[in-house]
Amino acid sequence: SFKEAIDLYNKVLMLQPLNKEAHLNIGVAYHHLKEYEKAEVYYKKAIELDPKSFMAYFDLGYLYENINEDNEAIAFYKKAIAVKPDYYIAYYNIGNIWLTKFKNVQRAEEAYRKALEIEPNHADSAMNLSMLLFYQKKFEEADAFCKKAQSLGLTPPESFVRALDAQLKNSAEIEK
């Protein structure tokens, strides 16, 4: 259990108070328990002990995303990227925030494209980008990313596939 993990890592900290992994893992455990204030303290201590810990920055960003502090979340995801520029999941999470919280389609698209530039086989980024492009009426490109996500094992919502197929068919008829 997470409470047992916290107890064990606290024992580690009694012997090694500067153990950055123990601080990070206690933060993760508190995060799972939804004890966000405690998690934040441990994440920040992990960062203090190891300013190059991209996971501590990422986890703190994810915590802020969970509590709807979206600007903070983006800031810490960007700090994770500054330490580990190829951390595509941080770009994906930034895209999700831009799209769902701020309704900024352009920035969301940039973030998803960057995630896919780094990790072309990230099905979730491909699918989110497909849906985003659909709503921008970029149906051909939306279809390509939808097919890519499907080829990577993701099953898109049937209603989306039907709507995309209808738009592509409509576009083809208009071009005739």
C-alpha positions as CSV (number, residue, x, y, z in Angstrom):
1,S,0.0,0.0,0.0
2,F,1.0,3.6,-0.4
3,K,0.9,4.2,3.4
4,E,3.4,1.3,3.8
5,A,5.6,2.7,1.1
6,I,5.6,6.1,2.9
7,D,6.6,4.3,6.2
8,L,9.4,2.5,4.5
9,Y,10.8,5.6,2.7
10,N,10.6,7.5,5.9
11,K,12.8,4.9,7.5
12,V,15.2,5.4,4.6
13,L,15.1,9.2,5.3
14,M,15.9,8.6,8.9
15,L,19.2,7.0,7.8
16,Q,19.7,9.1,4.7
17,P,17.9,12.4,5.0
18,L,19.2,13.7,1.7
19,N,18.0,10.6,-0.3
20,K,16.3,12.3,-3.3
21,E,14.6,9.1,-4.5
22,A,13.0,8.6,-1.1
23,H,11.6,12.1,-1.2
24,L,10.3,11.7,-4.7
25,N,8.7,8.3,-4.0
26,I,7.0,9.6,-0.8
27,G,5.7,12.5,-3.0
28,V,4.3,9.9,-5.5
29,A,2.7,7.9,-2.7
30,Y,1.1,11.0,-1.2
31,H,0.0,12.0,-4.7
32,H,-1.8,8.7,-5.1
33,L,-3.4,9.1,-1.8
34,K,-4.6,12.6,-2.9
35,E,-2.7,14.2,-0.1
36,Y,-1.6,16.9,-2.5
37,E,0.0,19.4,0.0
38,K,2.2,16.7,1.4
39,A,3.1,15.4,-2.1
40,E,4.0,18.9,-3.1
41,V,6.4,19.3,-0.1
42,Y,8.2,16.0,-1.0
43,Y,8.4,16.8,-4.7
44,K,9.9,20.2,-4.0
45,K,12.4,18.6,-1.6
46,A,13.4,16.1,-4.3
47,I,13.9,19.0,-6.7
48,E,16.0,20.9,-4.1
49,L,18.2,17.8,-3.7
50,D,18.4,17.1,-7.4
51,P,17.6,20.0,-9.7
52,K,18.2,17.7,-12.7
53,S,15.4,15.3,-11.7
54,F,13.1,15.6,-14.6
55,M,10.7,13.2,-12.9
56,A,10.3,15.4,-9.9
57,Y,9.4,18.4,-12.1
58,F,7.1,16.2,-14.2
59,D,5.4,14.7,-11.1
60,L,4.9,18.2,-9.6
61,G,3.5,19.4,-12.9
62,Y,1.1,16.4,-12.8
63,L,0.1,17.2,-9.3
64,Y,-0.7,20.8,-10.3
65,E,-2.7,19.6,-13.2
66,N,-4.7,17.3,-10.9
67,I,-5.6,20.3,-8.7
68,N,-6.4,22.6,-11.6
69,E,-3.4,24.9,-11.2
70,D,-2.9,24.7,-14.9
71,N,-0.3,27.5,-15.4
72,E,1.8,25.9,-12.7
73,A,1.4,22.5,-14.3
74,I,2.6,23.8,-17.7
75,A,5.5,25.6,-16.0
76,F,6.7,22.4,-14.3
77,Y,6.2,20.3,-17.4
78,K,8.4,22.8,-19.2
79,K,11.0,22.5,-16.4
80,A,11.0,18.7,-16.9
81,I,11.5,19.3,-20.7
82,A,14.4,21.7,-20.0
83,V,16.1,18.9,-18.1
84,K,15.1,16.1,-20.5
85,P,14.2,17.6,-23.9
86,D,13.0,14.3,-25.3
87,Y,10.4,13.7,-22.6
88,Y,7.4,13.5,-25.0
89,I,4.9,12.7,-22.3
90,A,5.4,16.2,-20.9
91,Y,4.6,17.7,-24.3
92,Y,1.5,15.5,-24.5
93,N,0.3,16.6,-21.1
94,I,0.9,20.3,-22.0
95,G,-1.2,19.7,-25.2
96,N,-4.0,18.3,-23.1
97,I,-4.0,21.3,-20.8
98,W,-3.9,23.8,-23.7
99,L,-6.8,22.0,-25.4
100,T,-9.1,21.1,-22.5
101,K,-8.5,23.9,-20.0
102,F,-7.5,26.9,-22.1
103,K,-9.2,26.0,-25.4
104,N,-6.0,27.1,-27.2
105,V,-6.1,24.8,-30.3
106,Q,-2.9,26.2,-31.8
107,R,-0.7,25.6,-28.7
108,A,-2.3,22.2,-28.2
109,E,-1.5,21.3,-31.8
110,E,2.1,22.5,-31.4
111,A,2.5,20.4,-28.2
112,Y,1.0,17.2,-29.8
113,R,3.2,17.6,-32.9
114,K,6.3,18.0,-30.7
115,A,5.4,14.9,-28.8
116,L,5.0,13.0,-32.0
117,E,8.3,14.5,-33.4
118,I,10.1,13.0,-30.4
119,E,8.1,9.7,-30.2
120,P,6.3,9.0,-33.5
121,N,4.6,5.9,-32.0
122,H,2.7,7.7,-29.2
123,A,-0.8,6.7,-30.1
124,D,-2.5,9.1,-27.6
125,S,-0.8,12.1,-29.1
126,A,-1.7,10.9,-32.6
127,M,-5.4,10.4,-31.7
128,N,-5.7,13.8,-29.8
129,L,-4.0,15.5,-32.8
130,S,-6.5,13.8,-35.1
131,M,-9.5,15.0,-33.2
132,L,-8.0,18.5,-32.9
133,L,-7.5,18.6,-36.7
134,F,-11.0,17.3,-37.3
135,Y,-12.4,20.3,-35.4
136,Q,-10.3,22.6,-37.5
137,K,-11.8,21.0,-40.6
138,K,-8.5,19.5,-41.7
139,F,-10.1,16.2,-42.4
140,E,-7.4,14.6,-44.6
141,E,-4.7,15.2,-42.0
142,A,-7.1,14.2,-39.2
143,D,-7.7,10.9,-41.0
144,A,-4.0,10.2,-41.4
145,F,-3.4,10.7,-37.6
146,C,-6.4,8.6,-36.8
147,K,-5.1,5.8,-38.9
148,K,-1.7,6.2,-37.3
149,A,-3.2,5.9,-33.8
150,Q,-5.2,2.8,-34.9
151,S,-2.0,1.2,-36.4
152,L,-0.4,1.7,-32.9
153,G,-3.2,-0.2,-31.2
154,L,-5.5,2.6,-30.1
155,T,-9.2,2.2,-30.8
156,P,-10.8,5.6,-31.6
157,P,-14.3,6.4,-30.5
158,E,-16.7,4.9,-33.1
159,S,-18.7,8.1,-33.3
160,F,-15.5,10.0,-34.2
161,V,-14.6,7.5,-36.9
162,R,-18.1,7.8,-38.4
163,A,-18.0,11.6,-38.4
164,L,-14.6,11.6,-40.0
165,D,-15.6,9.2,-42.7
166,A,-18.7,11.3,-43.4
167,Q,-16.6,14.4,-43.7
168,L,-14.1,12.7,-46.0
169,K,-16.9,11.3,-48.2
170,N,-18.5,14.8,-48.3
171,S,-15.2,16.4,-49.2
172,A,-14.6,13.9,-52.0
173,E,-18.1,14.5,-53.4
174,I,-17.6,18.3,-53.3
175,E,-14.3,17.9,-55.2
176,K,-16.1,15.9,-58.0
